[in-house]
Amino acid sequence: MNGSKDYFVHDNALCESSNIGSGSRIWAFAHVLPEARIGEDCNICDHVFIENDVIIGSRVTLKCGVQVWDGITLEDDVFVGPNVTFTNDLFPRSKVYPTEFTRTTIKKGASLGANSTILPGIIIGSSAMVGAGAVVTKSVPPNAIVVGNPAKIIGYVDAKPSNGSVVEGPSKIGKSEVHPCGVTLHRMLEAIDIRGSLSVGEFEQDIPFAVKRYFLVSNVPTAETRGEHAHRECHQFLIAVKGTVHVVADNGSNRQEFVLDSHTLGLFLPAMTWGIQYKYSSDAVLLVFASEHYSAEDYIRDYDQFLIEKKIQAD
């Protein structure tokens, strides 16, 4: 941000703010109020209105017909498609104003599709994508792709499908085939006869660590997403003992999606892997083995912090 005049304002635009970064362009019939702050190299297209309590980062694109109201923050590299609708008051009344408008933040690199509607007080995570016409009523995780009304997660940006290769048990971690995101997919031993089927795995062999804790996840509404965190020390091993669960694993460099749809498949998530579980079938039961007892300090719940710690780990 700076007060220089090294930016472009069209003759038919009204820009009352001097807090405009160099290289930014404000096109015809746009109106920017005095207290708004706009970063460098932004593109503010025709018929855009920007209120006072607005912070816009650098390299942001606002396409035609967008109004950015008080309480909105758009971080660097955000794309806002034509006619996106922001809101800042859950219970608006004529001539009745809240003491402070609810803050809405669109994190760096996120994209909002044409005609989408963003309710107040939510966060759209970094690099997330909101589909055209979506109505976003809840915060969106980093890298998530959401569509519909209300918006639901249908996938994750750059999450490549797994190639289906598995490690046949018993297997030790040192000999396992590792996917690009750093996880391994294991095929558990199974015995089937007229009496039914039995699937078995041995701790510290098929499940490549000593288990100190387990938990079961069930009755998850299909619209909900679980996980969305990493562990600093704890390893995890996931088995869908019933139904289907999609798992996204991210090691900070590669992101892959795995479908757990059999009690004979196990997915090993080593420590410092960002894990997401979503698209639960209505009957899904997910069993998770953990290498450590529960510790709140072991969790990394912010994706940006996860990337920072991964970089430190790599250095």
N, C-alpha and C positions, 0 to 999 in steps of 0.2 A: 504494500500500500504506500502511496505517496501523493503529494499534492501537485506534482508536476503537470504540465499541459501536454505531455508527450502521449496523447491519446486522441482518437477521432470521435467527434460528435457531428452527426448529420445536421444540416441546416434546419431540417424539420423535426429534430428531436429537442426535448427539453431536459437538460442535465443540470440540476441545481447543486449537485455534490461536487466537491473538489477532491474527494477521496477516491480517485480513479487511478489505477495502475497504468504504467506505460504500455503502449501497444494495444490497449483495449479499444474496441469499436462499438459505438452506440448509434444505431441506425434510425431511420425516419420514424416519427410518431412514437418513439419510446419516451418515457418520462421517469427520471431518476430523482428522488427526493433528497433534500440537503444532507441528511445524516447517513445515508447509505454508503457502504464501503465496498468497493469493487477492486479486485486484484488485477494483475497484469495479463495481457493477451487474451482478454475475454471478448466474446462476440455477443452483443446484446441486439437481437434482431428487432424488426418492425413491431410496433404495437405491444411492447413490453412495458409493464409498470413495476417499479421497484420502490417500496416504502422506506421509511427511515431506519427502523431497527432491523436492518438486513446486513448480513456479512456474506460476501461472495469472494471466494478464493481466486486463484489464478487459473487461466486457461479454461474457464467455464463457458459453456455455450447455452444461451437461452434463446430458443427458437420463437417464432412469432406467436403472439397472443397469450403470453405467460404473465401472470401477476404474482409478484413475490411480496408477501405481506410481512408486517412486523413480526419478529420472532423467528424468522427463517434464516438458517445458515447453510450455505452451499460451499463445501470444501473444494479444494483444487481438483481440476479435471472432471468436474461433473457435467453431464449432458442432460439438458432438460428439453424434451421434445415439444412440438407445437401444441398449444392449448392445454398443457399440463395445469391442473388446478391445485394450488396450495390452500390450506385452511389453517386458521390460527385460533379458533374459538369453538369449543365443543357445543356451547349453548348460546349462539348469537341472538341478540335482541337489538332492535333498532334503537339507537341512542343510548344503549347500555354497554359500557366498556369495562373489561376486566382491569384490575390494577396492573397486571402484567400479562402479556400474551404468552401462551404456552410455547416453549421452544421446540422447534423441529429442526433436525440436522440431517443433511444429506452428505454422507461421508465421501472421501476422496475417490474419484474414479467411477462413481455410481452413474447409472443411466436411467432416466425416466422416460418411458415411451409416450407417444402422443395421446392426449386426452386422458391420461391417468389422473387419479385424484388421490391426494396425500392428506390424510387426517392429521390434526395437530398433535404435538407432543411425542412423535415417534422418531426413531432413528432408522434411516436407510443405510445399511452397512457398506463398507468400502467395496467397490467393484461390483456391487449388486446390480441386477437388471430388473426393472419393472416393466412388464409388458404393456402394450398400447391398450388403453381403456381400463386398466386395472384400478380397483378401489382399494387402497392400502389402509387397513384399519389397525394394524399392529406393526411393531418394529420388524425390520427385515434383516436377517443375519448377513455378514460379509459374504460376498460371492454368490448369494442365492439368486435364483431366477423365479420371479413370482408373476402370476397372471390371474385374471378373474375378479369376481366381485362376490364376497370379499377375496382379496388376493391370497393365493396359496402357493407354497413352494412346489415347483415342478422339476427342479434340477439345480445344478450348481455350475457356475462358469468354469470352463476348462477342466471339468471333471471327466477324465477319459474313462470309458468303460473298461473293466478288467478284461484281460484276454482269456480268462477262464482257467489258466494253468494253476494246478494245485500241488501241494506237497503231500505225498502219500505217507500216512503214518505207519509205524512210529518214525518221528523225525526230530533231530536236534536242531536248535536254532542255527548253529554254525554250518549246517549242511542244507539249510532251507533255500528254496528259490525265492528271491526277494523281488517284489514288484517295484516299479520306479518310485512310488511314494513311500517305500520303506517298510511295507507290511507283507505278511505272508498269508496265503490262503491254504488251509490244510483240509485234506479229505480224511475224515475219521473212519476207523474200522467199523464195519457193520456185519452182523450175522442175521440172516433171515431164514425162517422156516415156518412150518404150519402153525406154530405157537405165537408168531409175531416177529418183530424185528428188535435187535439190540445194537445200539451204537455205543462205542467205548473209546475213551481216550485216557492216556496215562500222564499224570502231572510230571513236569520236567522232561517229558519226551514229546508226546503229541502236543501237549500244552507246555510251551518251552520256558516255564518258570515255576517256582514254588508258589502255590496259591495260598494267600492269607485271607481272602475275602471273596464272596460272590454276591451278586444281586440279580433279581429277575425284574424285567420290565414287561408289563402287559396292560391291556385296556387303554392303549394310546389312541386318541382320535387320529384318523389318518391325516388330518390337516396339520397336526402338531409335529414339531421337530425337537428331537432330544440330542443330548451331547453338546455340540457347539463349544468344546473346550479341549484343552490338552492337559497332560500330566507331566510334571517335571521328572518324577522318579517312577511312577507306577506304570507297569505294563498291563495290558488287558487282552483277553481272549474272548471273542464273541461267537455265540452259537444261537441261531434261531431254532429253538426246539419245537416251535410250531409256527406256521404261517410264513410270511415273507417280510423282511426288513431290508431297506437299502442303506448302505453305509458308505459315506464319503470319507476318505482318508487323505490327509494333506500333510506333507513333511516340510512345507515352506517353499519347495521347488517344484514338486509335482503333486497333482491332485487326481485321484482315481475314485470311481464309484464301483462298489461291489454289491451284488444281490445275494443275500443269504436266504435261501429258500428250501433248505434241507437241514435236518438235524445231524447230517453227516458232514456238514461244512463248518469249519471254524476259521475265524479271521483273527490273526495276531496283530495287535496294535502296540508297537513298542512305545516307550516313554518318548515325549516330545513329538507326538503325532497329533495333529488337530483332527478330532473325530466328530462326525455328525451321523445321526441315525434319523431317517425319515421314511415316508411312504410305508408305514406299518400297515399290513393287512389287518382287517378287523379282528382276526383271531390270533394275531402274532404274539408270541412269548419269546422274549430275548433273554438268554442267560449270559451273564458276564462274569468271568473269573478275573480277579485282580491280584497283582503281586504284592500289594501293600495294604495295610489297614487305612481306613479313611483318614485323610488329613486335608483340611481346607487350604492349607498353605501349598499343597501339591498341585492345585488347580491353576491353570491359566485360562481365564474366561474372556479375555480380550484378544482378538485376532492380531491386532497391530503389536501388542505386547509379545505375543507368541513369535511373530516374525523377528522382533528385536532380539529375543532370547535365542532363537535359532541362529541368527547371525553371530551373536557372541559365542555360541557353542561351536560354530564352524571356524571362527577365528582362533 
